[in-house]
Amino acid sequence: MNFTEPDRSRIIEMAWEDRTPFEAIEALYGLPEKDVIQLMRRELKPRSFRLWRKRVSGRRTKHRALRPAGVSRGYCPTQYKHQ
């Protein structure tokens, strides 16, 4: 998929965020987890990519299936304000 620079930047930002699940990225951009990983590998420096993979691997908040049942949102309601 071809994304604009702002969209790529936003996807990378969401991927780095601890509490934004991969499912939220897929819902907004149609990019499944494996494609997010490929995008991150392509866009980040090798060391940054390794740090990111280590950080998100097994993180409960990055995978909706591992989140507590009561948490249904991908981010804090006040986190993103329309501009």
N, C-alpha and C positions, 0 to 999 in steps of 0.2 A: 504494500500500500504506500502511496505517496502522500505524505503529510506536509503541511506548511511548516515553516520554521517555528512559529508560535505553538502549533499543535505538538510538534516533536518536543519542544521545550516543556510543554505542560505534561505530556506523557512521562517524560523523564522525571519531572518534579513529583508527579503522583507516584511513580515507581519507588522513589526514594522515601516518600512519606511512610512512616510506620503504620499508620492507621487506615490507609487507603488500600482496600483489597484489590487484587487483580481483577476481580469481577466488576468493580466500579470502572476500571479502565476499559474493560471489554464493553460494558454497557454504554459508555460515552463515545468510544472511538472504534468499537468493533474489532479490537485487537486482543486475541486470547493470550494467556500467560506465556506460552512458548514464543509468540511473536514479540511480546514485550521484552523477553530475554534476548531475542535476536537483535531488536532495536537497541537495547542497552549495550550489548556487546559491540555493535557497530558504532555507536555514538560516543561511548566513554573510552577513556584511556584504559589499557589493560589492567593496571593496578586498581583503578577506580571500579572497574567492572568486577574484579575479584572481591573487593571490599563490599560492594553492593550485594553480590551473590551470597557472600557469607552472612551478611546482615539479614537478608530476607528469607534465607533457607530455613524452613521450619518455624518461622515467626507466625504465631497464632493469628495476629491481627491482619496479616497479608492474605489470608485464605479464609473466605467466608465460612467454609465448612468447619474450620477450627475455632471460630469465634464463639463466645458465649451466646446462648439462644436469644437473649434480650437485646442484643446489639444488631440493629438492622440497617444502620446508615454507614456510609463510607467515610464520612468526615463530620466534624463539628458543624452544627447549623450556622454558626457565626463565622466560620473560617473563610468562606468565599462570598464576598459581597458583589452584587452586580454593579458594574461601573457605568 
